[in-house]
Amino acid sequence: MTFTYILLISSQVLKCIACGDLVGWVPSMSFIDRRIYGVCLCNYISMTKLARGTRKLEERNQTNAVRRLCNITMEAMSEIAEATLRELRETFRSGRTRSVAWRKTQLSALRELIRDNEEKIFEGLYQDLGKHPIEAYRDEVGVLIKSINYALSNLDKWVATKKGKLPLLLFPARGELVPEPLGVVLIFASWNYPISLALEPVIGAIAAGNTVVLKPSDQSPACSSIIAKTIPQYMDPKAIRIIEGGAQISEILLQHKWDKIFFTGSPQVGRAVMTAAAKHLTPVTLELGGKCPVILDSLSNPSDLKVAIKRIVSGKWGPCSGQACIGVDYMLVEEKFAPTVIELLKKTIKKFYTESPKDANCIARIVNKKHFQRVQNLLKEPLVEASIVHGGSLDEEKLFIEPIVLLNPPLDSAIMNEEIFGPLLPVITLKNIQESIEFINTRPKPLTIYAFTKDENFKKKILSETSSGGVTFNDVLIQFICDTLPFGGVGSSGFGRYHGKFSFDTFSHEKAVFQGGFFPELEPRYPPWNNFKMKFIRLAYDLDYFGLVLLLLGLKRY
Amino acid sequence: MAAKSGFDGEAAAALVKDLRASFASSKTRSYQWRVSQLKALLKLATDHEAEIVDALSSDLSKPEFETIVYEIGMLKSACKLAIKQLKSWMKPETAKTSMTTFPSSAEIVSEPLGVILIISAWNYPFLLSLDPVVGAIAAGNAVVLKPSELAPATSSLLAKLLGEYMDSSSVRVVEGAVAETSALLEQKWDKICYTGNGRVGRIVMASAAKHLTPVLLELGGKCPVVVDSGINLQVASRRIIAGKWGCNNGQACVSPDHIITTKEFATKLVDALKSELDNFYGKNPLQSKDLSRIVNSNHYDRLTKLLDEDKISGKVIHGGERDKNNLRIAPTILLDVPQDSLIMQEEIFGPLLPIITVDKIEDSFDLITSGTKPLAAYLFTNNQKLKDHFVGNVSAGGLLINDTTLHLAVPTLPFGGVGESGMGAYHGKFSFEAFSHKKAVVYRGFFGDAAVRYPPYTKGKLTLMKALVGGSLLGIIRALFGWSEA
């Protein structure tokens, strides 16, 4: 009975919202149980559709209805968030997610989900970002499968208790480090890798035995809805939940207490997330971005240079058309070397993306109009526009920007101070490539520094004198797929790290466990204090066992 | 070196600027600098033992023994360990690389974060100030230390001694209270380490959020002690007493806050505790030289308020004597206090020890897990099953079985909280890591460039990519020859 009722109402809501006709329906809202409305929202419609409906109402000047709808929606979403959190907490308390078997089943299920829905994911990524299936496989599907495989084959090792060596004095006590799950974790994903940046942290959270709420980005709606639809089919619905939506739902989620928040996105939102987390003393991992430089030393061997340029081009335009946190942001080269580099860049771009990149289907598009305009604005400064040496065609309708290379745009321009996050590559020339260290150090710490050089001293200097999330020599992006390396920023590029075992650690608390017996008893630990006890403790701290024996035998003065 | 009055935002900004310049000069990164500073710290603690004992005696009437053991002794062993192991800590870790990225090599390099702010607490004003400094220096950072104004003698001694012994271009002390701390918190730091309570912890983290600064929060919580029957009662009660009253008279973040035991065992336990308390502190504990006093009258009033609540009058079964003039409260045991009493709602942080009774000892775990996560939880038992259950289900910063507070002295165990008891951990190598950034470094040559990575994209490339990701050698060969599986 109730079920039919829910279905009836939900289909009505869906219909009304889809066509933007809420006027007739909203006034009757008070008669409807808001919980049911919440269920409808959660299960049948996405917030984006709701937003579209709201916009249509706004266009018709029905502000009261809009306000009312918004209020009711927010209330319902609040309730959903609360109910979800309650349920996940209960699941966590039941202890089910702590079992290694459960974790493995969930990870395998996730792998199956990805394999079964590969085509759908490719489609979703094409819809949201125009990603070619190869790029989609390389950066999203493949990366995830690799990570799940790695987690599955190492999980037993990760969950194992580690020994903490104790001093002989405490014999026969044992010290241990026991990793334990944190509880209910909240993951915010971003739109540029809407599948991999959403599910990669989920792998870590599950491997560590937590329950999870994942909020995919609403700016990549197709992928968001694929995740929301498939996850409940494959994974434990009482432990892993997807909540779709935009900034409003994020705000609601952030009001609640979580045991960990994992955020991928921009520094501005990162600050808001951390501020909200502070209220509940919730630890956070912030995966932000920054301007990742590539230093190109004057390579003397032409074939090395060719390889370097190929890699740089693929590091700029390959990952989601430059919309990637570890994508190359700008390039540093020596003045005299610049003309050669520019020529090679042009040649390689043509080779990879043909004379007409728009039709080559090998570069992703800009995610949406807002970002398109942002990137477009970077180019609008006259001095910046004048520095373009390659490309420059923008197609607002298709949201496509072809590869653009700029030579020495002014250093105080927006393009050299904001993270570009788009297909523009400024090339900055320096008198001497060694100056690149100072150039980088006067700017916020980037997520990655790329450097192409054969000069070992220069490598050492880069390593020890600059600071960044990571450094990759003579290649781009590959640090992202090394499970043995921590991935994460420092300073304005974020803090905390994940991938492989580090993901597991990020979502675990390493509990110190000390197991002692009742025997033997060290008398000098207890008051009343006297000189003998003082001497004993002094020797104990120095771990001077010989002295201790003498003292106990009465052969040492105190 | 110490800035005292008139330390405002401007002064704080200037201070940070100085230290940033010093850090930028790379001086603090060198192994020599780090070791020289650690040795200076060790020398400071060795040379001035008497002065430190005096300062703590003035701030807290802390017994000399406690100061030497817990404050000076632990700091010295932290310094010695760091000096001994620094080389190995600083060494880059090699990381294995995968077939997909062959040929390449990778390592994880520990690098200093930059300029660190350490805000310390009053209860172990020497150790809790300098122990994090050891980690920050070992990791190669510049440091500002703000000792607690509630332990003024130690605070000014630290300012004086650090000024004399340490490299003042990179290690500074700022003395002060709320205004000075706020001025410091406005600045951008590369890490903030705060020891104290959850309320201020929230403020610290919120101000850190403005600059995206990571934080290490060492907070407290109500650390429970679960006592099972069938144990060596004398040893257990002595260890509980050593952790409770022997640690700054209960004013320690890892001190046992309350005991949970079974109804039938409670009386036996109380008897044992009483008789050992007499052995340790005599018949008149208010006069004992082996107990610290309450830090100040605010805290004295807070504690007496807990004791004077109507709900728990009549629950005091041992102690309860107090001396307002000398800020002393005798070791006090309360039996069967209700869960909704004030004393069970907040961290006690003083010499009061309530005992909660349950029907079955297993019930105690539910009691613990239903509350916020404590910094430490203790269990006394000989029952292996109970131990396993405890380790598997009770979440706390650290767990000790058959002892109290001892994990603090073990540098191979991380010391830190979880949930309400804080985030991040330190001690031993964990201190070094708490103040380091783990930089991922990949080395590649120009050789071994696979066309599969680059556009234009083809079907064959996808197959090869799948094989590479799958890591199956056969698959890769098949794909290279164009024998697709699909």
HADDOCK unambig.tbl for C-alpha pairs under 7 A between the chains (distance, minus, plus):
assign (segid A and resid 134 and name CA) (segid B and resid 457 and name CA) 6.47 0.50 0.50
assign (segid A and resid 134 and name CA) (segid B and resid 462 and name CA) 5.50 0.50 0.50
assign (segid A and resid 138 and name CA) (segid B and resid 465 and name CA) 6.88 0.50 0.50
assign (segid A and resid 142 and name CA) (segid B and resid 466 and name CA) 6.68 0.50 0.50
assign (segid A and resid 142 and name CA) (segid B and resid 469 and name CA) 6.08 0.50 0.50
assign (segid A and resid 146 and name CA) (segid B and resid 469 and name CA) 5.91 0.50 0.50
assign (segid A and resid 146 and name CA) (segid B and resid 470 and name CA) 6.63 0.50 0.50
assign (segid A and resid 164 and name CA) (segid B and resid 412 and name CA) 5.03 0.50 0.50
assign (segid A and resid 164 and name CA) (segid B and resid 413 and name CA) 5.90 0.50 0.50
assign (segid A and resid 165 and name CA) (segid B and resid 412 and name CA) 5.96 0.50 0.50
assign (segid A and resid 166 and name CA) (segid B and resid 410 and name CA) 6.55 0.50 0.50
assign (segid A and resid 177 and name CA) (segid B and resid 413 and name CA) 6.95 0.50 0.50
assign (segid A and resid 259 and name CA) (segid B and resid 419 and name CA) 6.70 0.50 0.50
assign (segid A and resid 271 and name CA) (segid B and resid 209 and name CA) 5.21 0.50 0.50
assign (segid A and resid 271 and name CA) (segid B and resid 210 and name CA) 5.86 0.50 0.50
assign (segid A and resid 271 and name CA) (segid B and resid 212 and name CA) 6.18 0.50 0.50
assign (segid A and resid 274 and name CA) (segid B and resid 209 and name CA) 5.37 0.50 0.50
assign (segid A and resid 275 and name CA) (segid B and resid 206 and name CA) 4.83 0.50 0.50
assign (segid A and resid 275 and name CA) (segid B and resid 209 and name CA) 5.46 0.50 0.50
assign (segid A and resid 278 and name CA) (segid B and resid 202 and name CA) 5.10 0.50 0.50
assign (segid A and resid 278 and name CA) (segid B and resid 205 and name CA) 5.36 0.50 0.50
assign (segid A and resid 278 and name CA) (segid B and resid 206 and name CA) 5.37 0.50 0.50
assign (segid A and resid 279 and name CA) (segid B and resid 202 and name CA) 5.78 0.50 0.50
assign (segid A and resid 281 and name CA) (segid B and resid 202 and name CA) 6.15 0.50 0.50
assign (segid A and resid 281 and name CA) (segid B and resid 419 and name CA) 6.75 0.50 0.50
assign (segid A and resid 281 and name CA) (segid B and resid 420 and name CA) 6.38 0.50 0.50
assign (segid A and resid 282 and name CA) (segid B and resid 419 and name CA) 6.77 0.50 0.50
assign (segid A and resid 283 and name CA) (segid B and resid 423 and name CA) 6.44 0.50 0.50
assign (segid A and resid 304 and name CA) (segid B and resid 446 and name CA) 5.83 0.50 0.50
assign (segid A and resid 307 and name CA) (segid B and resid 446 and name CA) 6.39 0.50 0.50
assign (segid A and resid 314 and name CA) (segid B and resid 454 and name CA) 6.51 0.50 0.50
assign (segid A and resid 352 and name CA) (segid B and resid 455 and name CA) 5.02 0.50 0.50
assign (segid A and resid 352 and name CA) (segid B and resid 456 and name CA) 5.34 0.50 0.50
assign (segid A and resid 353 and name CA) (segid B and resid 455 and name CA) 6.91 0.50 0.50
assign (segid A and resid 353 and name CA) (segid B and resid 456 and name CA) 6.48 0.50 0.50
assign (segid A and resid 362 and name CA) (segid B and resid 455 and name CA) 6.43 0.50 0.50
assign (segid A and resid 362 and name CA) (segid B and resid 456 and name CA) 6.32 0.50 0.50
assign (segid A and resid 362 and name CA) (segid B and resid 457 and name CA) 6.73 0.50 0.50
assign (segid A and resid 469 and name CA) (segid B and resid 439 and name CA) 5.59 0.50 0.50
assign (segid A and resid 469 and name CA) (segid B and resid 440 and name CA) 6.85 0.50 0.50
assign (segid A and resid 470 and name CA) (segid B and resid 439 and name CA) 4.84 0.50 0.50
assign (segid A and resid 470 and name CA) (segid B and resid 440 and name CA) 4.38 0.50 0.50
assign (segid A and resid 470 and name CA) (segid B and resid 441 and name CA) 5.59 0.50 0.50
assign (segid A and resid 471 and name CA) (segid B and resid 440 and name CA) 6.20 0.50 0.50
assign (segid A and resid 471 and name CA) (segid B and resid 441 and name CA) 4.68 0.50 0.50
assign (segid A and resid 471 and name CA) (segid B and resid 442 and name CA) 6.40 0.50 0.50
assign (segid A and resid 472 and name CA) (segid B and resid 441 and name CA) 5.54 0.50 0.50
assign (segid A and resid 472 and name CA) (segid B and resid 442 and name CA) 4.58 0.50 0.50
assign (segid A and resid 472 and name CA) (segid B and resid 443 and name CA) 6.12 0.50 0.50
assign (segid A and resid 473 and name CA) (segid B and resid 442 and name CA) 5.95 0.50 0.50
assign (segid A and resid 473 and name CA) (segid B and resid 443 and name CA) 4.83 0.50 0.50
assign (segid A and resid 473 and name CA) (segid B and resid 444 and name CA) 5.74 0.50 0.50
assign (segid A and resid 474 and name CA) (segid B and resid 443 and name CA) 6.81 0.50 0.50
assign (segid A and resid 474 and name CA) (segid B and resid 444 and name CA) 5.28 0.50 0.50
assign (segid A and resid 474 and name CA) (segid B and resid 445 and name CA) 6.11 0.50 0.50
assign (segid A and resid 474 and name CA) (segid B and resid 446 and name CA) 6.66 0.50 0.50
assign (segid A and resid 475 and name CA) (segid B and resid 444 and name CA) 6.26 0.50 0.50
assign (segid A and resid 478 and name CA) (segid B and resid 101 and name CA) 6.76 0.50 0.50
assign (segid A and resid 479 and name CA) (segid B and resid 442 and name CA) 6.43 0.50 0.50
assign (segid A and resid 482 and name CA) (segid B and resid 97 and name CA) 6.11 0.50 0.50
assign (segid A and resid 482 and name CA) (segid B and resid 98 and name CA) 6.52 0.50 0.50
assign (segid A and resid 484 and name CA) (segid B and resid 95 and name CA) 5.70 0.50 0.50
assign (segid A and resid 484 and name CA) (segid B and resid 96 and name CA) 6.12 0.50 0.50
assign (segid A and resid 484 and name CA) (segid B and resid 97 and name CA) 6.95 0.50 0.50
assign (segid A and resid 485 and name CA) (segid B and resid 95 and name CA) 6.61 0.50 0.50
assign (segid A and resid 485 and name CA) (segid B and resid 108 and name CA) 6.96 0.50 0.50
assign (segid A and resid 485 and name CA) (segid B and resid 440 and name CA) 5.75 0.50 0.50
assign (segid A and resid 486 and name CA) (segid B and resid 440 and name CA) 6.04 0.50 0.50
assign (segid A and resid 490 and name CA) (segid B and resid 437 and name CA) 6.96 0.50 0.50
assign (segid A and resid 491 and name CA) (segid B and resid 190 and name CA) 6.72 0.50 0.50
assign (segid A and resid 491 and name CA) (segid B and resid 212 and name CA) 6.97 0.50 0.50
assign (segid A and resid 491 and name CA) (segid B and resid 213 and name CA) 6.98 0.50 0.50
assign (segid A and resid 492 and name CA) (segid B and resid 212 and name CA) 6.48 0.50 0.50
assign (segid A and resid 494 and name CA) (segid B and resid 212 and name CA) 6.96 0.50 0.50
assign (segid A and resid 495 and name CA) (segid B and resid 214 and name CA) 6.58 0.50 0.50
assign (segid A and resid 509 and name CA) (segid B and resid 418 and name CA) 6.95 0.50 0.50
assign (segid A and resid 511 and name CA) (segid B and resid 397 and name CA) 5.78 0.50 0.50
assign (segid A and resid 511 and name CA) (segid B and resid 398 and name CA) 5.26 0.50 0.50
assign (segid A and resid 512 and name CA) (segid B and resid 397 and name CA) 6.82 0.50 0.50
assign (segid A and resid 512 and name CA) (segid B and resid 398 and name CA) 4.40 0.50 0.50
assign (segid A and resid 512 and name CA) (segid B and resid 399 and name CA) 6.06 0.50 0.50
assign (segid A and resid 512 and name CA) (segid B and resid 413 and name CA) 5.60 0.50 0.50
assign (segid A and resid 512 and name CA) (segid B and resid 414 and name CA) 6.07 0.50 0.50
assign (segid A and resid 513 and name CA) (segid B and resid 398 and name CA) 5.69 0.50 0.50
assign (segid A and resid 513 and name CA) (segid B and resid 399 and name CA) 4.60 0.50 0.50
assign (segid A and resid 513 and name CA) (segid B and resid 400 and name CA) 5.70 0.50 0.50
assign (segid A and resid 514 and name CA) (segid B and resid 399 and name CA) 6.14 0.50 0.50
assign (segid A and resid 514 and name CA) (segid B and resid 400 and name CA) 4.59 0.50 0.50
assign (segid A and resid 514 and name CA) (segid B and resid 401 and name CA) 6.01 0.50 0.50
assign (segid A and resid 514 and name CA) (segid B and resid 407 and name CA) 6.28 0.50 0.50
assign (segid A and resid 515 and name CA) (segid B and resid 400 and name CA) 5.84 0.50 0.50
assign (segid A and resid 515 and name CA) (segid B and resid 401 and name CA) 4.58 0.50 0.50
assign (segid A and resid 515 and name CA) (segid B and resid 402 and name CA) 6.69 0.50 0.50
assign (segid A and resid 516 and name CA) (segid B and resid 401 and name CA) 5.67 0.50 0.50
assign (segid A and resid 516 and name CA) (segid B and resid 402 and name CA) 5.29 0.50 0.50
assign (segid A and resid 516 and name CA) (segid B and resid 403 and name CA) 6.48 0.50 0.50
assign (segid A and resid 517 and name CA) (segid B and resid 402 and name CA) 5.87 0.50 0.50
assign (segid A and resid 518 and name CA) (segid B and resid 232 and name CA) 6.66 0.50 0.50
assign (segid A and resid 518 and name CA) (segid B and resid 235 and name CA) 6.45 0.50 0.50
assign (segid A and resid 518 and name CA) (segid B and resid 402 and name CA) 6.60 0.50 0.50
assign (segid A and resid 526 and name CA) (segid B and resid 242 and name CA) 6.22 0.50 0.50
assign (segid A and resid 527 and name CA) (segid B and resid 280 and name CA) 5.06 0.50 0.50
assign (segid A and resid 527 and name CA) (segid B and resid 290 and name CA) 6.80 0.50 0.50
assign (segid A and resid 528 and name CA) (segid B and resid 280 and name CA) 5.11 0.50 0.50
assign (segid A and resid 528 and name CA) (segid B and resid 281 and name CA) 6.47 0.50 0.50
assign (segid A and resid 528 and name CA) (segid B and resid 290 and name CA) 6.43 0.50 0.50
assign (segid A and resid 529 and name CA) (segid B and resid 65 and name CA) 6.70 0.50 0.50
assign (segid A and resid 529 and name CA) (segid B and resid 290 and name CA) 6.88 0.50 0.50
assign (segid A and resid 534 and name CA) (segid B and resid 65 and name CA) 6.56 0.50 0.50
assign (segid A and resid 537 and name CA) (segid B and resid 69 and name CA) 6.84 0.50 0.50
assign (segid A and resid 541 and name CA) (segid B and resid 73 and name CA) 6.67 0.50 0.50
assign (segid A and resid 541 and name CA) (segid B and resid 77 and name CA) 6.70 0.50 0.50
